[in-house]
Amino acid sequence: MENIKNKVIVITGASSGIGAVAAQKLAALGAKVVLAARREDQLKAIVTEIGDNAIYVPTDVSKRTDLDNLIRQAINKFGHVDVLWNNAGIMPLSFFEEGLADEWDRMIDINIKGVLYGINAVLPHMLQRGQGHILATSSVAGIKTSAGMGVYSGTKFAVKAIMEALREEVTQTIKVTTIFPGATQSELGHDITSPKIRALYGDLKNMPKMDEDAIADAVIYAISQPGNVSVNELVIRPLGQT
Ligand code: NDP
């Protein structure tokens, strides 16, 4: 695809789910992709399948220096970064009364600080080039909330706010896109420990969900726009999701 071919696209949370599928699709359209996450084996397998136009960089997005290293490695390999997609996230849902405060901390560190650290790492490079595109994955839970979703939802509302303020600050030169997926096939929620959430939802794997392609295609739409078109927010739900 014309506007995707040869673009250097860095994706966090690319070892499974939405990020992994999108990395494969973007590479198939001619992009050079840099995959980041913690599970090196998974990243290596995906990159091997894609071939020469992909590298991986083991990255924990809750560590600021890891994001700095990720952007540095991408520039070392491909010369510059056109697109950074802050997609990594976790969703260990729970009710407040259960007091799973360590899980709240992890969500804040990964879902919010991970996005901030990504922006911090890439922004000087993009401002210097006078162009670039930063995406982040929020959620339908970043638009509306409900019982048991408080902290996860709070992190995703934060992503929306951070990205909108960023857009206003850099709108002269840099595109900013926030993606709001509804229920999508992936490993998300595999780390839910709350007995109340497990009793309420059962196995999240059995809920009706969209394929990862639905979100990957939305990202491809945003990235493939002409130079002066900035897609700011995309909400994608499976039919039937409120
Ligand atoms: P997955 O669990 O399949 O993917 C999450 C990705 O994030 C994995 O690659 C994981 O890799 C990575 N990740 C988690 N923690 C870290 C970390 N500390 N550092 C680096 N990478 C990390 O789920 P999805 O594909 O669904 O999730 C992608 C995004 O989509 C998330 O932000 C999620 O909140 C959002 N989303 C998903 C929805 C859904 O229904 N699936 C709905 C709405 C939003 P690793 O463990 O190897 O580090």
Boltz pocket constraint, residues with backbone or C-beta under 6 A from the ligand:
constraints:
  - pocket:
      binder: B
      contacts: [[A, 12], [A, 13], [A, 14], [A, 15], [A, 16], [A, 17], [A, 18], [A, 19], [A, 36], [A, 37], [A, 38], [A, 39], [A, 40], [A, 42], [A, 59], [A, 60], [A, 61], [A, 62], [A, 86], [A, 87], [A, 88], [A, 89], [A, 90], [A, 91], [A, 110], [A, 137], [A, 138], [A, 139], [A, 140], [A, 141], [A, 180], [A, 181], [A, 182], [A, 183], [A, 184], [A, 185], [A, 186], [A, 187], [A, 188], [A, 189]]
      max_distance: 6.0
